[in-house]
Amino acid sequence: MKLVKHIPNLFTLGNLACGTLAIVNIFNDEPKTAVYLVLLSAVLDFFDGFLARLLKVSGEFGKQLDSMADLVTFGIAPSCLLYSLSYNIDGIYRYSFLLLAALSAYRLAKYNLDTRQSSSSFIGVPTPVTGIMVMSLAMVDGGFLYDLIFDNKYGFLIFCAIAAYLLISEIKVPSNKPKKGPISNYYQHIFLLATGIVSIVFFQWLSVAIFYAFYVLSSIIINFAAKKSS
């Protein structure tokens, strides 16, 4: 039984290992390999929580370990990627990438103490969602969005600031486990799933950024509507 309770932690450490290797590959000028490593980390991150619940071994230690692994994989690695891709950005603007690293750490610490967080929704955009969106930009070969972010110092600053702020914002966003109940609880998930499928067909890797935008915007609209009706 003592061995069984550590199985989820092994997946968490696998997440951390992949995140660390992603950083190594970024600075070895292999950003696409880093993207795949972070995606593998996301799979491991999903299964560590799933196995902890399945084996009924969830605990504070696993929660803290998971946050530290997520900081490396979905906070530090994407920040390093932003730095490596921003070689056309001059001066202090290039260091805007530090906003993502700093507020990823802040969000993960806040998340562990925030009693409002639940299994069906989160307050603020999750670090893995943001990290995967940022990493996906390495797979986009130029185009308007890429040039706007990495060839324009103001665009780079604004992108980093918005992505970082959304991590610690008060926006309520859905998790992958909606509340049980009427079909209305699933509308946003259905919309996001449809958006993801359609955008993958037409936009390939750019679909990740498109999904992220709809994920945030649909949540803002739903939050606004809920406040209006209350």
N, C-alpha and C positions, 0 to 999 in steps of 0.2 A: 504493500500500500504506500510505503514511503517513496518508492520509485515512481509509482503511478502519479502521485501528486506533482511530480516535477516534469511530466511529459509536456504540459502546456508551456512551461518555462523554456524547454528546449526549442520549441517553435519560436518563442520570443527571442531567444539568443540567435536563432537562425535569421530572424528579421534583422537583428543588430549586425550580424556578420555580413549579410547582403548589403546593408546600408553602408557599412564601412568599405566594402569592396567597391561599391558604387562611387564613393568619394575618390578612391584610388584610381579608378578608371577615368573619372572626370579629369583629374590632373595628369593622367597619361594620355590625354587627348582621345579618349574612347567614350564619348558621351552616350552613344547609342547602346553600348554594352551596359552603361550605368542605368539607363532607362529600364532595360530588361531586368536588371538586378533589383531595382526598386519595385517593379511589378511583382517579382517573385516575393519580395518582402511583404507586399500587400496581401498576398495569398497566405503567407505564414502568419501575418498579423491577424487575419480573419480566423484562422484555425486555432491560434492560441486561446482566443476568447471562447470559441466554440467548444474546444476540448475541455477548457476549465469548467464550463457550465455542464457539459456532458458527464464529466467525471466528478462533478461536485467538489472541486478543489479550488474554487475562486477564493482569493484572499488579498490582503493588503500588499503583501510582498509581490505577488504577480502583477498587481495593478501598477505599482511603482516601477517594476522592471519593464513593463510594457511601455510606460511613458518615456523612460530613458531610451529604449530602443527606437520608439517613434520619433523622438527628438533627433536622433542621428539620421535615421532613414528618410523621414519626411520633412525634417526641418533643416538640418545641416547640409545634407547631400543636395537638395534642390537649391539652397543658397549658394553652394559652391558652383553648381551648374550655371546659375545666373551670372556669377562672377566670370566664369570661363567663357560664356557666350557674349559678354558685354565689352569685348576688347575695343569696340568702336566708340564707347562712351568715355568722354574725357573727364578728368578731375574728380572732384568729390562725388559727383553724381553716380559714379560707378560703384561706390560703397553703399548705395541704396539697398543692395542685396542683404546687408546686415539686418535690416528691418525684419525680413522674413525669419532669419535665424533667431533673433531676440524675441519676437512675438510668438514664435512657435514654442519656445521654452516657457514663456509667460502663459500661453494658452493651456499647455499640458499640466502645468502646476495648478492653474486655476480650475481646470476640469476635475482634477482629483479631489478638490475641496467644494466644488459647486453642487449643492444638493438638488438643484433644479434640473440637472442633466438626467435623461431617462433613456431607456432602451429603444423608445420609438422616435425620439427627437433629441437634437442637441441645441445648445445655446452657442452660437458662433459656428463658423464653418470648420469641420474637423481637419486636423493636421494632415492625415493621409490623403484626403480629397484635394487639399491645396498642394501638397507635395507632388502627387501624381500629375496634376494639371501642369505644374511648373516643369516637371521632368519631361512631359510630352512635347514641350516646345523644341527639345533637341532633335525630335524626329520630323519637324516641319521644315521643309527645304525652302526657306525664303517666303515671300508673299507679304501682303499688306500688314498682317498682324505681327509677324516676325520682325519686319523692318521697323514698325512703329515702336516696338519694345527695345530692340537691340541696336538700332541705328539712330535713335533719337534720345538724347539725355533726359528730356522732360517726360517722354513716353516711358522710359525705363524707371524713372523715379516714381511716376504715378502708378505704374503697374505694381512695383514692389510695395508701395505704400498701401494700395487698395487690398492686395492679396494678404498683406500682413495684418491690416486693420480688421478684415473680415474674420480672421481667426479669433479675435477677442471681442468681436461685436456682440450685441444683444439680439441678433437675428436668430429666430428659431428655425432650424432647418431639419428636414427629415432624416432619419437613419434608414438602414436597409430593412428595418423591422417595424412596419406601421402598426398602429394600435388595432387590435381586433375590434370588429364592429361593422357598421354600415359601409357600403361601397364608397361613400364620400371620404372615408379615411384613406382610401387608396388612390384618389384622383391624381394627386401630385406624383405619386410613384409611377402610375400608368403613363402620365404625360412625360415624365423624365425618361422612362424606358423607351417610349416611342421616339422621343427626341434623340436619344442615344443611338438607336438602331438606324434611323434615317440619316443622321449625320455621319455615322461610320461608313455607310454605303457611298455617300457623296463626297465626304471630306477626309476620310481615313484618320490620320493622327490628329488633325485639327479638330476632329470631333470631340476630343477630350476637353479642349478649351471651350467649345460650344456647349457641351454638357454642363461644364462648370458654370458658365454664364447663365444658363437656364435654371440650374439648380439654385443659384443665388437669387436671381431675379424673381423666380416663381415664389420663393420663400418670402422675399420682401413684400410682394403683392399680397400673399396670404396673411402675413403678419399685419399689414396695413388694413386689410379687410376685416380681420378679427378685432382690431382695436376700434374700428368704426362701428361695428355691430354691438360692441360691449357697452 
